[in-house]
Amino acid sequence: MSDVKDTVRSKYAEAAKRVSTTGETSCCGEEAKTQLYDAAQIDSLPEKAVLASLGCGNPTALAELKPGETVLDLGSGGGIDVLLSARRVGPSGKAYGLDMTDEMLALAAENKARSGLTNVEFLKGEIEVIPLADDSVDVIISNCVINLSGDKDKVLREAFRVLKPGGRFAVSDIVVRGEVPEQIRHNMLLWAGCVAGALSDVEYTAKLEAAGFAHIGIEATQIYEAEVARDWFKNKGVDFDTVAPYIDKKFVSAFIRAIKPRGGCCCGGA
């Protein structure tokens, strides 16, 4: 698991440095501008928060945040979803961002300062060990990060722990449908590219249930054809034409929803 973390940290540190030093967009920055977030959201944010986006969805829209709520973004990167969340929960609410990469945290701090928001706090740490108290968060969001963890069971248990009873888990993530060749699963560079670490929809549901969540739903928002993924495989030691038939329409961007039941029961209602 340490190899996975080192690879992911290195990739995201490099992405933050590119945005900070050259203003070069991340691989997903242009998509964030045109597909994942509406124009009004993008226009309200510091440019570097948008350029640093490495997500696969817009969890702030999914989460239906309310004024006064406390929200936590797992793997917050440059802070795009934390800043949007802070605006939605308002001055009486709080938005936390958690990230393990110093370079991303520095970029997020700069974006916070530029935004003028005061109800934002970025924390250094790993999503497997969340540095917040039990029952302290109303909503957990995440944007294409949980799939990068080498211990997803621990991530989901921690998410359950810090959520208040009735709290909402509302994340965007990459999900795989069906089997994926082992050569992809074991390639660390592909892991950092959101591919090899993706869970199947069945696995995701089972792990959420095991952590204690209820009312679980997974909604595909974009289905990736093999050709779209060709760039993922460049210089990664995998022959694309060989694996293409096995990955075509297997990877999807998805919204994943779940509730921490009230009363501490994993089978009750919200």
N, C-alpha and C positions, 0 to 999 in steps of 0.2 A: 504493500500500500504506500510505503514511503516513496517508491519510484513514481507512482502515479502522482502524488502530491508535488514532487520535485518537478516533474514534467509540466504539470498544469501551472505551477507557480512561475516557471521560467517563461512559458508562453504568454501568460497574462502580464508579467512584468515587461516583456518586450513590447506588447501592444500598448501599454501605458506610456512607455518611453517614446514610442513613435508619435502618439498623439501629443505628448507634452513638448517634444523637441522639434517636430517637423509639421505638426498639424495634420499629419496623414491619417485618414480615416481607418478604422478597424475594418475587418472583413464584413462586418454587419452594420457599420455606421450608415452607409447609404440606404440599406434596407430599412433601418430604423426611421430614417427621414421620410421614406416614401410609402412603406407598407405597414409597419407595426404601430406607429404613433400618428395621430392626426396632426395637421399643420399647427393648430393652436397649441398643442402640447409641446411640440418641437420649438416653436417660436418663443416659448416662455422659459426655455432652459439655456444655460451656458453652452456655447458651441462644443466645447471639449467634452461635455457630458454626453452629447449625442455622438460625437466622433468615436468615443470609447465604447460605444454599445457593442456587446458581443452576444446579445440575446437572440432568442428564437420566437419571442412573443411579446405581449404587452400585459404583464400580470396586474398592473395597476387598474386596467379596465376590468379584468376578470374579478378582482377582489371586491369591487363595489364598496370602496372605503367610505367611511362616514366621519363627520366632524367629531373630534374628541377621541378617536381611536388611537391605539398604539400599534404600529406596524413594524415588522422586521423583514428586511430583505437579505436573504442568504446568498452570499457571493455578490456583493453589491457593486464591485468594479468601480467605474468612474462615477457612479451615483445617479444615473439617469432615473431609475425607478424609485430611489429614495426621495429625490427632489420632487418628482411628480406626486408621490405618496404624501409628502409633507404638505403640499398645497391642498390636497384633498382632505386631509384630516384637520387642517387648520391650526391656528395658534393654540387651541386647547388640546390638540393631539400631539403625537410624537412619532417620528420616523427614524428607525435605526437601520444602519447598513453594516453588515459584517463581512469582512474580507481578510484573507491571509497574506495578501501581496502588498508589500510596502509601497511599491510604485503606484499601484491602483489607489491605495489609501491616500497618498499624497495628492494624486489627481482629483480624488473625490473631495478632499479638503479644499482644494483650490476652487472646485466647482460650487461647493457650498458657500464659500466666501463671495463668489461672484453672484450667486442667486439671491443673497440677502436674507435667506431663510434662517430662522433661529430655533426652529423645532426639529432640528436634524442632528444626529450624532452618529459618527462612523466609529466602529469598533474593530480592533485587530483580533483575529482569532480564526479558528477553523469551524466549519459548519457541523463537524462531528462533536464539537464541545462548545456549545453556545454560551457566551459569558453573560447570561441574563438569568434572573431568578425564575423559579417555578411560577406558573400561572401569572405571567407578567405582560403578555402580548395578546392583543385582540386578533391580529391577522399576521400570517406569515406568507410572504411572497418570495419568488425566486425566478430567475430568468435564464434558463439553459445552464444551470450550474450543478444541480443535484446529480445529474448523470455523470459528472466528472469525479464524484467521490468514489473511493475504493471501499467504503463501508456505508452503504446507503441505509442499512438497517439502523445504524447508530444515528445517522442524520435524522431519520424520521422519528426515532425515539426522542431525540433532543427537541425536535420541533413540537412533538406532542407535550413534552414536559413544560416548555416555556409558554405554550398557549394557555389562555384562560379557558375554563369550562365553557363550551359554546363557541370557542374561538375557531377561526377559519384558516384552512390551509388552501392557498390559491396560487399555484405556480404554473409557469410555462416551462416545458422541458421537451427534450427529444425522446421519443418512445419508438421502440422497434416492434414490428408485427411479424411474428414467426422467427425462425432460426437464422442466425448470422454466422458465416464462416469463422472458425476459431482464429485464423490468421488476422482477421480484423479485430476481434475481441482482445487479442494479446498485443496489439501494436500500440505503444505508448503515445506516439505522435498522433495517431488517430483518436486516442482517448482524449487528448487535449483539444481535438477538433470536434468533440461532442458526438463521436460515432461509436467507438468501441465500448464505452461505458454505459450506453443506453439500455434501460430495462425494457422488457416486453410489457405490454399493457396488463397482461395477466400477472406478471411478477410485481409490477408497481402496485396493483390492487392488493395483492397478497401481503406485501411488505407494509402498506398503510394499515391494513387490518391488524397485522401482528403488532404494530406499534400502538394500536388502540383506537384508530380513527374509524369513523362511521360516515355514512352518506357519501361514499366515494364515487366520483365520476371522472371519466377520461374522455375528452372531446378532441378529436383530431382537427387541427386548423389548417394544416398544409401537408400534403403528401409529396414526398420527394421521389421523382423518377431517377433512375440510375445516372442518366447523363448529367443531371444537375449536380451530382456528387463527384463528377470527374476531378474537379480541382482539389477536393479533399485528399485525393490519393497521390497527388504529385509529390515526388521525392520522398515517399514514405515506405518504399520497399514492397509495395503491393501492386501486382499487375491489374490495372483497372478492368481491362477487357475480360479477364478471367473471373473476377468477382462480380461484375456488373449484373449478370442474370440472377445472382443470389441476393442482391440488395435492392433491385428495382421495386419501388413502391413499398419497401419494408420500413424505411425510416419516416417518421412523421413528427411535425411539431404539434404539440398537444397542450391543452389546458387541463390541469389536474386539480380537482377540487375534493376537499374532505372536511369533516367537522370533528372537533374534539367534543365528545358527548358531555353533557352536564351530569354531575353526580358520580363521575369516575367510572362509569360503565361503558364498555366498548361496544355494547349492543343497543344502547338506548337512543332516544331521539335527541335532537339539539335543543 
